[in-house]
Amino acid sequence: MVRLRKKVFVKEVIITDQLGQPCDPISRVAALAVVRNPFASTIAEDLSELFEIGASLGEELASEAIKQLNGEPVSYGKAAIVGVNGDLEQGGAIIHPKLGAPMRTAAGGGEAVIPSNAELGGPGCAIDLPLGHKDNPWSFDHFDTMTLNIPDAPKPDEIVLCLAYADGGRPIPRCGKGPIKT
């Protein structure tokens, strides 16, 4: 059972690079959910309850995030911050086995592995959520990050589930699109 405390959405619209050079606008949207960790302070072998939490929240969060983009999603990523009474494997359990399918469905496909990150932390802990092209894992121009945090989460017995989409790569990319699969 998902015990959701709150959802947070972060939208960025980038219109220049870091040096102030104008670029085509790029929107990035992250959806974060703060949930109770059913395995806080325990060592559990069967983490399937977290698999199901990732799946059930994934569909809702992905749909809401994509609606806020200014264009079609081309990049995606996911992450988890586990409160200090949990362990890193619990973060992996909420983002890996079942979160990918609803993220790909919402994005209209997605052949590339969804880049991910997980860490332990306390309230306000920031995490770098990696972004990568949804279909071409070698599109260097789409390797990017969003740094995310929620000031009051995660509490020791919570997990912050994060997923994000972007409608473009980095501003003024010059590293290459990599090989395109035909």
Sequence and secondary structure as in RCSB ss.txt:
>XXXX:A:sequence
MVRLRKKVFVKEVIITDQLGQPCDPISRVAALAVVRNPFASTIAEDLSELFEIGASLGEELASEAIKQLNGEPVS
YGKAAIVGVNGDLEQGGAIIHPKLGAPMRTAAGGGEAVIPSNAELGGPGCAIDLPLGHKDNPWSFDHFDTMTLNI
PDAPKPDEIVLCLAYADGGRPIPRCGKGPIKT
>XXXX:A:secstr
   EEEEEEEEEEEEE TT  EEEEEEEEEEEEEEE TTTT   S  HHHHHHHHHHHHHHHHHHHHHSSS   E
EEEEEEE TTS HHHHHHHHSTTTHHHHHHHTT   S   EEEEE  TT  EEEEEEESS TT GGG EEEEE B
TTB  TTEEEEEEEEESS SSS  S       
